[in-house]
Each structure stands twice: as structure tokens, then as C-alpha cells.
Amino acid sequence: MKESDKRAAVLRYYEADCYRICFYLLHCETLAAKAAERALRKLALSDLFYMASTEQAASLIKKVSASEALALRKQVLLGKQKPATKSG
């Protein structure tokens, strides 16, 4: 298995958890999807994430997901990002 395939599998494994955290903080499907995508893109570039133990990776998922969700929420509140029209 290629390294890129392994990395994609790791990201897929944590994708639902990432989205759940973002949705919990944002209460909006559209914004949660956007925040989760940003978080996963950030983690995809982190070698530390792929070398982490399961517990460390889960902690990083929580930290980065929450950070991206809150950053997106801040952008919406400041008017730098259009608010989503579809909510969950």
C-alpha cells in the first residue's frame, strides 16, 4: 500500500469524528462540513498526526476540529464568511 493511500485511510477513519465535533460546536451542517474539511486538510499536512498513537491522534482531531469550527464561527460573526442557510 502506498504511503498516500495509508494517509487517506487514516483521515477517513477520523472523518466522522471530526465532523461530529464541528457540528456539535456550530449546530449547522453546512458550516460543520466546511470546518471539518479545513481541519482534515490541516491534519493531512501534519506528519506528526500520522506518527501519533491512536490516543494522540484522537486528541489532535478534537483540538484541530474545535479550532477550525470556532475560527469559522468567528468569521461568520465578523461577516467575513456568509452564514449557512441549511442547518441540522
C-alpha positions as CSV (number, residue, x, y, z in Angstrom):
1,M,0.0,0.0,0.0
2,K,1.3,3.4,-1.0
3,E,2.0,6.0,1.7
4,S,-0.6,8.3,0.3
5,D,-3.2,5.5,0.5
6,K,-2.3,4.9,4.1
7,R,-2.6,8.6,4.9
8,A,-6.0,8.8,3.2
9,A,-7.2,5.8,5.2
10,V,-6.2,7.4,8.4
11,L,-8.1,10.6,7.5
12,R,-11.2,8.6,6.5
13,Y,-11.0,6.8,9.9
14,Y,-11.3,10.1,11.8
15,E,-13.5,12.0,9.3
16,A,-16.9,11.3,11.1
17,D,-15.4,12.2,14.5
18,C,-14.1,15.5,13.0
19,Y,-17.5,16.3,11.5
20,R,-19.3,15.4,14.8
21,I,-17.2,17.8,16.8
22,C,-17.6,20.6,14.3
23,F,-21.4,20.1,14.1
24,Y,-21.6,20.0,17.9
25,L,-20.0,23.4,18.1
26,L,-21.7,25.0,15.1
27,H,-25.2,23.4,15.0
28,C,-25.1,23.8,11.2
29,E,-24.5,21.1,8.7
30,T,-23.0,23.4,6.0
31,L,-20.6,25.1,8.4
32,A,-19.7,21.9,10.1
33,A,-18.8,20.3,6.8
34,K,-16.7,23.3,5.8
35,A,-14.9,23.4,9.2
36,A,-14.3,19.6,9.1
37,E,-12.8,19.9,5.6
38,R,-10.5,22.6,6.8
39,A,-9.5,20.6,9.9
40,L,-8.8,17.4,7.8
41,R,-6.8,19.4,5.3
42,K,-4.7,20.8,8.1
43,L,-4.1,17.4,9.6
44,A,-3.3,15.9,6.2
45,L,-0.3,18.1,6.1
46,S,0.9,17.2,9.5
47,D,3.5,14.4,9.7
48,L,3.1,14.4,13.5
49,F,-0.6,13.4,13.1
50,Y,0.4,10.2,11.1
51,M,3.1,9.3,13.6
52,A,0.8,9.8,16.6
53,S,-0.6,7.0,18.7
54,T,-4.3,6.4,18.5
55,E,-4.9,8.4,21.7
56,Q,-2.7,11.3,20.5
57,A,-4.4,11.3,17.0
58,A,-7.8,11.4,18.6
59,S,-6.6,14.3,20.8
60,L,-5.3,16.1,17.7
61,I,-8.6,15.6,15.9
62,K,-10.5,17.1,18.8
63,K,-8.1,20.1,19.1
64,V,-7.9,20.9,15.4
65,S,-11.6,20.3,14.7
66,A,-12.7,22.6,17.5
67,S,-10.2,25.2,16.5
68,E,-11.4,25.2,12.9
69,A,-15.0,25.2,13.9
70,L,-14.5,28.2,16.2
71,A,-12.4,30.1,13.7
72,L,-15.2,29.6,11.1
73,R,-17.8,30.7,13.6
74,K,-15.8,33.8,14.3
75,Q,-15.6,34.6,10.5
76,V,-19.3,34.3,10.3
77,L,-19.9,36.6,13.2
78,L,-17.5,39.1,11.8
79,G,-19.2,39.0,8.4
80,K,-16.1,37.6,6.6
81,Q,-18.0,34.4,5.8
82,K,-21.6,34.1,4.6
83,P,-23.8,32.4,7.2
84,A,-25.1,29.0,6.1
85,T,-28.7,28.7,5.1
86,K,-29.0,24.9,5.7
87,S,-29.0,23.8,9.3
88,G,-29.3,20.4,11.0
